[in-house]
């Protein structure tokens, strides 16, 4: 059903006759604005004001021109303005592995190709360069925040800070050694030290990121649960990704992975359950009852033939769902337009119902759902006054995306990242007229070519 277009006042009151206009940094006039909150609303011919990095107003254009005096004015005459996308699960540095191990099942992909490549090549420089490339790709596609999980988080933090992108960095944990750390205690110690070093940088936050139930011991999980509660950190983990993971857990522990995590005190609102493909009714009830968020990665799940997350059932049970790209090694794009389209179509196919996961619900997953999963929904994910001005503008000027009857439907089913014209993070312009701002991609490419030469030997 086509959503109604709203033109009423939003977040404003009438000016008194003698009141001077309020000075703001930026005033954006857009043909359409989708605030995400309230749900299901599309505003026509409205304007958004930005001051000191946050949203200062959202109101009809004529009122905005009376109320605000802006240092900069941006005209988006045939564009959709919306919150920046939130990538709720990725491994940014693995962009350097893009296309390295395609068309393989998960266990072979991981055990025979990815882990050996990581053991040989992963370093702080690898993570910095790969993360910088990923940040450029994400920003160019309208992603303003990501939830990352990888080694050498200090190198990733430096890359995201250089790019001017918001990120949650995972304190990755494994039981076995890698070039980054020797054992679970070493991973945690190093990761928490990095968190302390970066804790005053507002664009960066941290999570505890145990890799998966099958790579983490009960002892380590108990410590992670304690740290999560003590430090109020999210726990970001792959879970129920493959059928074999569930079967092996039943054999080894006598219970399904989520049940094991529940017994160890990890299933609560701080948990971000990544993939969550192979769920039964009991698993879904547990997720709903405990307020867990799910990071749905439809493209990666399809590419590795892991199955389809029962996302329509999750939404019906009131479970918060965000969308993620996973890493470029298993996708192979960091593209939220692709994830939205795949999520909506896959849900309809698996449910045999074209009405499930409508466009507004899907867009919510790609923005506010991801922000809520990461505990950042008070600051990002929707266009509410007081939130950070993390914004994305989509141009509908090109004939190839015409006609447009419903801009929200268009975002999910028609447009792609090539239509992203402008991106702001905290009010700072990161993409202008389809080009990255203050980001020298040309200088980065020779570095990426060097990594490609090393990896293909």
N, C-alpha and C positions, 0 to 999 in steps of 0.2 A: 504494500500500500504506500502511495506517495505521501510523505510527511507534509503537514501544513507548513506554509511559509509564514513566519511571524515577523511583524513589523512594529510591535509595541516597544515601550521603553524598557530598558534593561539596566539596572544598577545606576540610576540617575534621578535627580530631583530638579525641579524648576529653579532657575537662577532668579534671585531677587533683582529688581531693576538696576540697582546701583552696584551689583557685584561685578568685579573685574574678572575677565577670563583667567582660568587657572593655567599656569605655565607647565608644560610637559615637554618631555624630550622628543616624543614621536607620536604622530597621529596617523593612523592607517585607515583609509577609506576603502572599503571592499564591497564588491557586488553582493557577495554572500559571506556570512560568518557563521561557523558552526561551533558553538561554545562547548558542546558535549555535556556540560551541566548548565541548565536543566537538560534532561535527556530528550531526544527526539525533536530538537528545535533547530530550525535554520532561519537565520536573520537575514533580511534583504536590505541592502543599502544602509548598512550600519557602519560605525566607526569604532576603532579600538585605540585607546590612549595608553601610552607607556611613559612611566617616569621612574627614574632610579632603578631600572631593570624590572619593574613590576607593572602589572596591569592596573591602570588608574581609572579606567572608565570603558564602558561598552554600551553604546547608545545610538539612536538614529543619527544619520549624518548631519542633518540640519541642526540638531541640538548640540552635537559635538563641536561643530564649527562655532557655535555661540559660546560654549562652555570652556573650550580649551584654546590656548595659544601655544603652538608647537614649534620647537626648534627645527624639526624636520617633518615634512608631510609626505606620505607615500600613497600614491594613487594606484589602486588595484581594481581597475574598472570592470574586468571580466574574469575575476579570480575568486577562489574560495580561500578564506582564511580560517585556520583551525589550529588547535594545539599541536606542537611538535610531536612526532611519533615517539613512542617509548618502546624500545627493543628490550623485551623482558628476559631474554636469554641469548648470550652470544659468547664466542671465544674470539675476541677481536684479532689477536695476533695470528691466529690460524688462517687469516686471509692470505698469508704467504704460502699456504698449502692448497690454495684454490686449484681444483682440477688435478691434484697430485695422485689421488687414489679413488677414482670414480668407479661406479657400477660394481660395488662389492657389498656383501652383507655386513652388518654391523660388526660382528666379532672379528671377521677377517680384515675389515677396514681398519679396526682399532688395533688389533694384536699384531697384524702382519705389516701394516703400512704406517699408520699414524704414530703409534708409540715408538717404533724404531726410528722414524724420522725425527721425532722430538728428542729422543735420547742422543742423537748425533748432532742436531743443529740448534736446539733451543738454547738461548742465552739471553742476557739482558738486552743486547743489541737487537737480536731477532724479535723480541717482544716489543721493543720500542718502535722499530721500523714497521712491523706488521700492524701494530695498533694504530700508528699514524695513518697508514694506508686505509685501514678499516674506518677510522674516524672521518677521513675525507669522503669515503664512499657513503657512509651513513648520513653525514651532514648534507651532502649533495642530494640525497634522497629524502630529506625532510625529517630524519631521525635526530632528535636533539638530546636524548638520554638513552643510555644502554646499561644493561646489567651484565657485567663481564665476569668471566671465570677463566683464569689462566695463571701461569707461573710468572715470576718476577713482577709482582704488582707495582713495585716502585717504578719500573720502566714503563708500564702501562699508564701509571698516573702522570708521568712526565709527558707522554704522548697526548693524552686527553687534555692536559692543561695547555699544551702548545696549540692544539686544535681548537680550544675554546668550546669543548663539548662537555655536557654533564654525564657523569658515569658513576655507577656503583661497582666497586672493585671487589672481586671475590678473593678471600683468603683461602686459596685452594689447599685441599688436604688429601693426601694419599698415604697409604701405609708403606709403599715401596719407594726406593730412591729414584730421583731424576736429577738432571743437571742443576736443578734449583734447590733441592733439599734432600735430606737423607732418610727421614722417617716422619711420622705424623707429628710428633712433638716439634721437630725442626720446622716443618711447614707452618705450624701455628705460631711458633715463636717469631719466625721471620715475618709472617704476615701481620701479626699484631704490632710489630715494630714499625712496619711501613704505615699502618693505620695511624699510629701515634705521630709519625712524621708529617702526615698529610691531613690530620684531623681538622685543622683550621682553614682548609681550602673549601669554600662553600659549594663549589661545583662537583666535589668528589665526596663519596660516602663509601662505606664498606659493608660487606657481608661475610659470613662464614660459609665456605664453599667446599664441603666434603664432596668428592667426585660422585660417588654412587654407593648404595648399600653394599654392593659386592666388592668394593675396594676399601671399605672402612670397617674396623673392628668395633665391637660393642664398647670397649674401653674408650676408644677415641670418640665415638658418638656421645657417650656420657659426658666427656669433657666439653665437647662442642655444645651440648645442651646447656651445660652450666655456664659457659661463656656467653652464649646467646642471651640467656636470662640476665646475667650480670651486667652485660654491656649493651643490652637491648639491640642486638644485631640480628638481621634476618639470616636464615639458613637457606642457602641456594644449592639444590642438589638434583641430579638426574635420578629419576625413580620411576619404576614400572615402564621403562622405555621399550623393552623387548619381552617377548613371551618366555625366552630362556632365562632371563633374569628372575622372573617370578617363579618358574619351575625350580631353578637352582636354589632359591631362597627356601622354598618349601622342603627341599631335600636336606639342606644344611641346617636350617634353623627351625623347621617345623611350622613356619608361618610365612605369610606373604610379606614383601618388603615394607609396605606401609604399616602393617601390624607390628613388625619388628621396631620400626622407628617410633611408633606410638608407645610401645613398651619402654623405650629408652628416653621418653620425654621430649621428643622432637616434633610431634604432630600438634601444632598450635598455630595461631595467627602469624607467627614469625617465619613459618615454613613456606618457601617457594618451591613447589613440586614441578620439576621440569619434565616435560614430555607427558607423563601420566597417561600412557596409551592403553595399557592392559589393566583396566580397572573392572572389578565386578561391583555389584550393588552394595556390598559391604564396604568396599574401598570408597565409593562415592559418598555413602552416608557418613563415613568417618571424616572425609575431607570437609563435608558440609558442616557437620557438628562442631568440628574444631576450628573452623574459620581459616582453613588453609587456602592459599592462592595457587593456581596452576599457571605455568608458562607453557603455552601451546605452540609447538613448532611444526606446523603442517608440512612444509616443504621438505625439511630434513627427514621427518618421519616417512614421507612417501618415498624419498630418494633412497633411503636405506631399507625400505620395505618393512618397517617396524609395525605398521598398522596405523589406524586412525584413532586419535583421542576422541572419546565420546563427549565432545564439547557441548553438544546440544543438551545432553543430560546434565552436565555440570552446571550450565547456565540455568536450567530449570530448577535445580536444587539450590540455587542462590550462591554457588561457588564463584568467587572472583577469578576471572581468567584474563591473563595478558597474552600478547602475541610476541613470539621471538623468532629470530632468523636462524638460531644456532650459529655455528661457525661457517665460514665460507668453504671449509674443507668438506662439508657435508650438505651443501645447499644448492648452488654455489654463489649466491648473491646475498648481500645484506640489504634487503629490499622489502620494506613493509607493505608496499602496494601488492607485491606478489604474495606475501603472507596473508593479507586481508582477503584477497581473491581466493586463494587456495583454502583458507579456513572456511569461508562461506560456502564454497562449492562442495568441498569434501564433507562438510556437515550435512548438507542437503542430500548428497549421494548416499551416505551411510545411514541416514535416518529415513531415506526414501520419502522425504517431505520437503518440498521447495520453500516452505514457509519458515523453516528453522534458520536461525542465525541470520536475521535480516541485516541490512546495510548499517543501520544505526548501532545495532548491537556489536557488529564486527568492528566498526570504527571505535566504539567505546573500548573494546579489548585492545586495540592498537594504541590507545592514548591513556585514558584514565585507569583502565584495568591494569595495565603494566605499572603505572605510577602507584596504584594502590598495593599491588603485590610487593613493591619495593619499599613501602612505607613512606612514599614521597608525595602522596595525593593531596596533602595540605598545601603543597608548593607548586606542583606541576600537574599536567594531565588534562586540564580543562581551562577555559577562559573565564575565570572568576576574578573579580577585583581583589587585588592583594597578592595573587599568585605571580610567580615569575613569568615574564613575557617570553616564554619559549613557544615560538610560533612558526607556522609553515604556511606558505601561500602556494596555491596550485592554479596555474593558468589554464583557462578553458577557451583561450582565443584561437587555438589552432583548429582548422576545419576537421582534422582527423578525430576530434572528440565532440563534434557537433552531431545532432542537437543535444541539448541538455534539459531534461524535464525535472530532474531531481539531483542536486549537486552531491548529496550524500551517496546516493546510488552510484553516481558517476565515479566518486572516489574509490569505491570498492570494485566496481565491475568494468570501468572504462579507462580511467587515467593510469599513468605510470609515473615512475620517478623522473622521467624526462620532462614532465609537466611542472615539476617543482621549480618555482621561479625565485622565491625568497625564503630565507630561514633566519630566524633570530633566536639567540640563546641568552636569556637574561637581559633582553632588550638590545643586545649587540648583534649586528648583522653579520651572519656567517656565510650566507649565500645571497647574492644580488644579481638579478637578471640572469639566472641559471648558472652563475659562476661563483666559485668559492672566493671568499674575501680573506685576505691576509693569510693565505695558505698556498705555498709554492709547490704545487704538485709536480711541476716540471723538474724541480730539484730533487724530489723524492723518487722519481722514476728510475734514475740510474742506480740508486741504492736497491730498489726492488729487483732490478735486472741482475744485480750481483747475487742476491739471494736466490733467484731462479736458477742461475748457473750452478750455484753450490748444491741446490736441492735436486737437480736433475742428473747429477753425476752418479 
